[in-house]
């Protein structure tokens, strides 16, 4: 007698369970490194945005032959306030005084930020409040003095993510008087609390 043809294609329960187990192992291995990659890319992107803004402000100071100041400011603010992580604005600083502030909304050249979640920018005073470039492109305080070299004038962009190790969590933007801005990695490890440089 002739047996009818049966199409037994498909997966058995054992094959399905083995496939799920292999997939779970691969995910357990891959997800932590993927989280580290995402955190590292966020840090790099935020650092690049801030350094580009500072370089643009320096270029505008040279091009316009005026002082240009960059300070922390929320996206819609017309005055300097808050922290660098909230965003920043660059403006023509026609009358530099004790505190950075644009004379009018027309003096604002551009805005940047805010920083992604988990990214902070820290610095010691006066860099915690502003970075200013004179008409000759030099980074100076509002009173005309150079930023003190002890400690080195540094803005630190830092990730609070636990996916990054302490030796990979921060980037330092160092003001170099008339030579612009240098980007470095801190020589010492930086904890996830991201202290000022």
SVG drawing of the C-alpha trace seen along z (x, -y; Angstrom):
<svg xmlns="http://www.w3.org/2000/svg" viewBox="-2 -98 51 100">
<polyline fill="none" stroke="black" stroke-width="0.4" points="0.0,0.0 1.1,-3.4 1.7,-5.9 0.4,-9.4 3.1,-12.1 3.4,-14.2 5.3,-17.5 7.0,-17.4 8.8,-20.7 9.1,-23.0 10.9,-23.1 10.6,-20.7 10.3,-22.0 13.8,-20.9 15.2,-22.8 13.3,-25.9 14.5,-25.8 18.1,-25.4 17.8,-28.4 16.3,-30.5 19.1,-29.5 21.8,-30.4 20.1,-33.8 19.9,-34.5 23.6,-33.8 24.5,-36.1 22.4,-38.9 23.9,-38.5 27.3,-38.9 26.5,-41.7 24.2,-44.1 26.8,-45.3 29.3,-46.2 26.5,-47.8 25.6,-50.0 29.2,-51.0 29.3,-51.9 26.1,-54.0 27.5,-55.9 30.8,-56.5 29.1,-57.8 27.0,-60.2 30.1,-61.5 31.9,-62.0 28.9,-63.7 28.4,-66.1 32.1,-66.9 32.2,-67.6 29.2,-69.9 30.7,-71.9 34.2,-72.2 32.6,-73.2 30.7,-76.0 33.8,-77.3 35.8,-77.2 33.0,-79.0 32.8,-81.6 36.6,-82.2 36.4,-82.4 33.5,-84.9 35.6,-87.0 38.4,-87.1 36.1,-87.7 34.0,-90.4 37.0,-92.0 34.9,-92.0 34.8,-90.0 32.5,-87.0 31.4,-85.2 29.9,-81.7 27.9,-81.1 25.5,-78.5 21.9,-79.3 18.7,-77.4 17.5,-77.1 15.1,-80.1 17.0,-82.2 18.2,-85.7 20.6,-85.9 23.4,-83.6 22.1,-81.2 22.0,-77.6 24.6,-75.0 26.4,-74.0 24.4,-70.8 21.2,-72.9 22.7,-74.5 24.7,-77.6 24.7,-80.7 27.4,-82.7 27.0,-86.5 28.8,-89.6 30.0,-91.0 30.0,-94.7 30.4,-95.7 32.1,-93.0 31.6,-93.5 31.6,-91.4 29.0,-89.0 28.6,-87.8 25.4,-89.0 24.3,-90.1 23.1,-93.7 20.2,-92.6 18.8,-89.6 20.3,-90.9 23.8,-90.2 23.2,-86.5 25.0,-84.7 24.0,-81.1 22.9,-78.5 24.0,-75.0 22.9,-72.1 21.3,-70.9 23.5,-67.9 22.0,-64.4 20.8,-62.7 23.8,-61.5 26.3,-64.0 27.5,-66.9 30.0,-69.7 32.0,-70.8 34.6,-73.4 36.1,-75.7 35.2,-79.4 35.2,-81.4 34.9,-78.7 31.8,-77.4 30.1,-80.7 31.6,-81.6 34.3,-81.3 35.3,-84.5 37.4,-85.3 38.8,-88.8 39.0,-90.3 42.5,-88.8 41.1,-85.3 42.6,-84.9 40.7,-83.4 40.5,-85.9 38.4,-86.7 35.9,-89.5 38.3,-91.9 40.9,-91.3 43.2,-89.0 44.2,-85.6 42.5,-82.6 44.8,-81.4 47.0,-78.5 46.9,-76.9 44.7,-74.9 44.8,-74.8 41.6,-76.4 39.6,-73.3 36.0,-72.4 35.3,-68.7 32.6,-66.9 31.7,-63.8 29.4,-60.8 27.7,-59.6 26.9,-56.3 28.0,-53.2 28.6,-51.5 31.9,-53.4 35.0,-52.8 36.5,-55.6 39.4,-56.0 37.0,-56.5 34.2,-58.6 35.5,-62.2 37.1,-64.6 38.8,-67.8 38.7,-71.0 41.7,-73.1 41.9,-76.8 45.3,-77.6 45.4,-81.4 45.9,-82.4 46.3,-78.9 42.7,-77.9 41.3,-74.8 42.9,-71.4 40.9,-68.2 42.4,-65.7 41.5,-62.7 42.1,-63.2 45.3,-61.6 43.7,-60.2 40.5,-58.2 37.3,-60.2 34.6,-58.7 30.9,-58.7 30.3,-61.7 32.2,-63.8 34.1,-66.2 35.5,-69.5 39.0,-69.2"/>
</svg>
